[in-house]
Amino acid sequence: MQGALILLAGSTVAVVLLALLARALGLGGDPRLRDEAAVRAIAEAAVCGFEPVEMAIDRAGIGALLRDAQGRVMLIRRHGAHFAGRLLDRRTDARLNHNFLTIATGERSFGSITLDLGAQAQVWAGSFRRLGG
């Protein structure tokens, strides 16, 4: 009985120490897009040379849409504990529901996302008809 209590206490201490270590390393959490500078950095990392001239960030910070001077559109979304970006093309499926725009890239691993873009949702949904690719 005493051995079981020692094992239980040791396991509890180990779990607490691992949780503290994960927190200290910044693992897990709930990453959000906080500002345009962060979105621009993610876009540059996803596609070298992509410089957005227009941007719409989801109200909850879970994703964003960007357009560059060439008319290319990039979707940035949370992908695990990080953010990833993809250029959209004609295969993009977009559905508008009031202020919400649901976007599916057709890429199974990237999935789909619903962005709350407010009044900008309708403008972005209409612009997908002009996508190339």
N, C-alpha and C positions, 0 to 999 in steps of 0.2 A: 504494500500500500504506500509506504513512504517513497519507494522507488518511482512509482507512478506519479506522485506529486512532484518529485524532483524533475521528472521528464516534462510534465506539464508546465512547470515554472520555467524550465530551460527553453522550451518551445515558444512560450509567450515572450520571453525576453528576446529570443532570436527574431521573431516576427516584428517586434517593436523596433529593434535595431535596423532591420532591413527597410522598414517603412521610413525611418529617419534618414537612412542613407539615400533612398530613392528621392526623398524630398530635397535633400541637400544637393543632389545631382541634377535636380530639375526634371526628373522623369515623371511621366504621367501628366496629371493636371488637365486643364481644359483650355488648350490654346485657342486664341481668338485673334482675328485681324483687327488691330487697334487703330491704325492710321494709314494714310496713303503711302508713306515712306516704306512701311513694312510690306505692303502689297507690291510696290515697285521692286523691292529687293527680291521677293519671291518670283516675280515675273522674269527678272533678269537671270535668276538662277535656273529657271525652267527653260527659257529660250534666250540664248545669248543675243544681245542687241535689241531685244523687244523693249521699246520705249512707249509706254501708254500716253495717249493724248486725251483719252476719256476713260472714266472709271466709275463703277458703281459697286459699293461695298454692302454686303448683306447687313441688315440692322443688328443681327446677333453676332456678326463677325465670323461666321462660319465659311464664308466664301466671297468671291468677287468676280466681276466681269470687267475686262479691260479691252480697249481698242487702240491700235497704234495708227500712225499716219498712213500706213499702207492699207488700212481697212481690215487687218487681221484681228480676230477676236480671241482672247484667251480667257479660259475659265480657271479660276484658282479655287481650290476647295481643300478642306481638311482631309487628310489621308493618314489615318492613324493618329499619332501624336505630332505630326508635322503637316505642312501644307505642300500641295503639288499643283502644277499648272499644266494645262493642255491647250493647244490651239484648236479651235473649233472649225468645222468645215460643213459641207452640205449634209453630211450624215447626221448632224446634230438634230436631236429631237427636242423641241422646246414647247412647253405647254404653259399658257398664261391663265392664272386664276386670280383676278383682282390685282393685288400688289405682289403676288407670289409668282415666281417664274421657276418652273421645274425644267431642268436641263439634263439630258442624257447624251453622252458623247458617243455611245455605241461601243466604247471600249469596256469590256466586262470588268476588268480590274479597277477601273476608275469609277464606274457606277454612275449614278445620277444624284442630283442634289436639288433641293428646293430653296431658292433664295428669296428673302423678303427685301425687295428693292424699292418698295413704296411706289410712288408715281412713275419712277424710272422703269419699272418692270415692263410696261406696255411699249415704251420706246425701244428697249433692248429686244423684246420679242419680235417686233417688226423688223428690226435690223438683221435678224438671222437669215432673212430671205436673200440677202446680198452676199452671203458667205461664199467664198470660193472653195476650191479643193475637190 
